[in-house]
Amino acid sequence: MSRSLWRKLKSLENRINSISVKPPPLPDDPHTFCGELLKFRPTSYQRRLLESGSKRIVVRWARQSGKTTALATLSIIRAATIPRSTVLIISPGLRQSMILGDRIRSLLENLPGEYRGLVRQSLKTIFRFRNRSIIIILPNSEHQLRGFTADLIVADEAAFFHNDDAIFDNILPPMLATTDGTLVVSSTPWGRNTVFYRLNQGPGYEKHVVTWREAYDEGVYHPGFLEHIERQRESNPQAYRMEYLAEFAEEADTWLTQDLLAKCCSETLDYYPFDSRRRGRFYAGIDLAERVDHSVIAVLERTEVLRLVHMHRFKKGTSIASVIGYGKLLSERWDRIHATYVDSTKHGDYIVEDMRGAGVANPEGVFFTVKSKQEMAQILRQRMTQGQLRIPYDRDLLDELNTENYQLTKTGRITYSHPEGTHDDRFWALALAAYAAEQTPIASPPRARTI
């Protein structure tokens, strides 16, 4: 297609859009807007949020209680009913922000035919409305946020903003200064040394807190889901309190605290796909399991800091041969994995020889003893504390890292454990990778290490 023809077609498209039939008047209240336009009936607590006139709001809701739908609906109503308004969706990373964006898109697809003209353009990170309003999806990045003027800002999973003081003190307030706009701050309760925690404790913000009981009473949870909640309460009380009672909770003997993990989250970091080609300085850790637990491969990349760039958890029952094959393909595609440290406690030296024969890059075995586990866990925590190890925002990973507990023995050693019904495979795979990065790769044939 010639450039001139493309311009003519584009001009025709714009003219058609400009003369399209104007949608009928919008409903006056959020409840009717949801029912007639978005085709869902909001719960009473969703309505309280949608109908709130407060300019500063914090949201702390139980898991799967409809928070994402409510925040997406709030964004749509603001953009659709107030011409020329700007709505910003901010999360710890772009991937998390796009979850809200996907919900906005799915709700807009429910619009009846006569209202389809409300939206002129629907892209992955931008929604443009006929009335010149716009919804923009962004990661929590000081560089990308500067310069915007907003009528509504939705800061989701704000407890995981590693730079939350700067964001809430210096970046967001100027955006709302000229519009008298609204700031909605939402998150799972996580950590006590965060802005989100302080907003929940002090005055100035209207607080919306919903537990699993309200969600169940509203019919959001299926009755059978109560069994899952009860199992969670018995096996992992901390997770139950955070996820379903929306409380701030953390055990005193947690090895990697919530505050520490939140500060390690990077808004620009995401996992490299398994089938991608990469060049860099990589270090892998493999925690092996066969039946009860999961095998996991974690890969760190050394740049100015260590960055977790790959984490793969295998299904239970995956054969050791399949795990080795996965490591072999990574070694072929990624140039260069300087060391692959593997848990050889159950399998001995032969697992290292098998990996080496298969083509896994620079394998070395580590026998898990009380001493070796303490050294690996301490290295992992030190690098995080020093700001030398960054991880993506990955809630499953963060939850697992935060469940690892420790206990000081009479001999001065530290032992590690995790609550029944939880796993720590990703924790040890990451610890092995951090330990591999700490050591100087050896050129001699690999051997199992006992520390």
Number of C-alpha atoms within 10 A of each C-alpha: 5 6 8 9 10 11 11 11 12 12 12 12 11 12 11 11 13 12 8 10 12 13 13 10 8 15 14 9 12 19 19 16 17 20 13 16 21 19 16 15 14 20 18 13 20 23 17 13 22 20 13 12 11 15 15 16 21 25 26 24 27 26 18 14 24 16 22 18 19 22 23 22 24 22 24 22 16 19 27 20 16 13 14 16 21 23 27 22 25 26 28 30 24 21 20 20 24 20 15 26 26 16 17 24 17 14 19 21 14 15 18 13 10 12 17 17 19 22 19 15 12 15 12 11 16 16 21 20 21 20 17 16 22 25 25 19 23 24 22 26 21 15 8 10 17 14 11 14 21 24 22 25 23 25 27 26 23 29 28 32 30 22 22 20 13 13 19 17 11 13 19 20 16 16 20 19 12 11 14 13 20 18 22 22 25 23 21 22 27 25 20 16 13 22 22 27 18 11 17 21 11 8 9 13 18 18 18 16 16 20 19 22 16 18 22 15 10 14 12 15 16 9 10 8 10 14 10 10 15 13 13 19 15 13 15 17 17 19 20 22 19 21 24 22 20 23 20 17 19 19 13 9 14 18 20 22 22 25 17 18 23 25 20 25 22 24 25 15 18 18 16 14 12 15 10 9 12 16 11 13 17 26 29 33 30 31 27 25 21 14 11 9 17 21 24 23 28 25 30 26 24 17 11 8 13 23 23 26 19 19 22 18 16 18 14 13 13 15 16 14 13 11 20 21 16 15 22 18 16 23 20 15 15 18 15 17 23 19 25 29 29 28 24 23 18 11 12 15 18 13 23 27 19 14 22 18 12 15 18 23 25 22 31 26 25 23 20 19 13 13 14 15 20 18 15 21 21 16 17 23 20 13 17 19 15 9 14 17 23 23 25 22 27 15 11 9 15 21 16 17 24 23 26 22 18 17 14 11 9 7 6 8 11 17 15 17 14 17 15 9 10 15 18 22 21 25 22 26 27 28 26 31 29 29 23 25 24 14 9 9 16 12 7 7 11 17 17 21 17 13 13
